[in-house]
Amino acid sequence: MGWVIWQTLKTGVDTAPWRRWTAFALRLAIALALVFALAGLRWLKPLEGVNVFFLLDRSDSIPPNNKSRRGST
């Protein structure tokens, strides 16, 4: 962000103040978007009505003592 402020203050071009502040705002928005994108920031929406299914393998390939265990991994 320091680069954006330095770029705004140290420019040698004589422009109208509104153009300078508009350029500053655009540079700042782009720099922030880039930083957030590199940081992996995401907008997460809450999910409503999510269904969760639990499956139990009862095939013959699973030993009987593993079938009876509950709550262990």
Buried (B, 14 or more C-beta within 10 A) or exposed (E): EEEBEEEBEEEEEEEEEEEBEEBBEEBBEEBEEEEEEEEEEEEEEEEEEEEEEEEEEEEEEEEEEEEEEEEEE
